[in-house]
Amino acid sequence: MAGLVAGECAVTSVGTIAPVPVGLPARAAALSALALGAASHFAAGPRLSILIFHRILAKPDPLLPGEIDAARFRRLMMLVRKGFRVLPLDQASRQLAERRLPPRSLSITFDDGYADNHDLAVPILRELGLPSTIFVATGFLDGGRMWNDSVIECIRRTERTEVDLGFMGLPLLRVDRLTERRSAIERVLPAIKHCHPRERDRFIAELHRACGQPRLPSDLMMTRAQVRSLARTGFAIGAHTVNHPILQTIDAAEAEREIADGRAELERVVAQPVSLFAYPNGRRDRDFGRLHVDLVRRLGFAAAVSTEPGSNEPEVDLFELRRFSPWDTSDARWIGRLAWSHARKRRPRSRQAGYDL
């Protein structure tokens, strides 16, 4: 799938709209064409946008408001295919550094290794001819569960009407109604996100007991067989550590083990080199620092992605590539915000001396 051009742009010049794409609402297609035409006009020089997704759901889930369902994902990918030249991330990052990236270039990525990436997202991408990179945290393959999903599912599945969260410094919270459960999740996740992984696991075990020890799902993440199948059919697999720690919360030796061991396990699974890395959580300084950027470079990766928003110009550090997925619920606003992000010029981050840990 390397080098595949996903589709010709719907815009021939600023303000000129090509025929409406089949299967898209006319208003969304027309507005996206105008937005992308403006982006092409104002974006000087080669520039790479990188989309980030996590889960693709079978249907909307009120307890996962930040995740999109498969029907909407298909619509958005049709807009992307019509307006951008979608390239594999390894190829795109290399061409960006060499200043030979085609106009309107974009790459698609997924973080963590959810089973719905394999079951729902990849069939859509394959149908539309779009390549993507899936960053996998190996410690959760074959029946594991991300810490945030443990929090969500404990609160979703509890039969209790209130949960005492004093053990993590939070008050007694009501969880009788759906809105109360969503509010509780929004309180718990940020309270423990930046804890050391061992402390975070202790909090989750306490939460499970406080919720009455409900049965939690064991099928949220991919199996090794699914990861291997994706790699064999042309989808790139990237490293995302073993246990998805916030790198700033662990020491340098543990960070190196997490990064190196995650890649080594993936290379055993897919039987091919793994050259791309995604920083867990991905915000510079808060979640990872210069020490980790230098570490990933020293370990021999070709590029690494963050979750700092924006597009990427040739001056960007290949080990701090920006990614962005708009949060808008309107398809037209989503593609419009993406076009604005693609065209917006960002000042390159200056290299910092010393370490941030």
RAGIDA-V163558 format. One line per field, one symbol per residue. ss: DSSP state (H for helix, E for strand, - for the rest). A space follows every 50 residues. Layout:
ss = ???
//
This chain:
ss = ----------EEE--EE--------HHHHHHHHHHHHHHHHH----EEEE EEE--EE----------EEHHHHHHHHHHHHHH-EE--HHHHHHHHH--- ----EEEEEEEE-EHHHHHHHHHHHHHH----EEEE-HHH------HHHH HHHHHHH----EEE-HHH---EEE---HHHHHHHHHHHHHHH----HHHH HHHHHHHHHH----------E--HHHHHHHHH---EEEE-------HHH- -HHHHHHHHHHHHHHHHHHH-----EEE-----E---E-HHHHHHHHH-- --EEE------EE-------E---------HHHHHHHHHHHHH------- -------
//
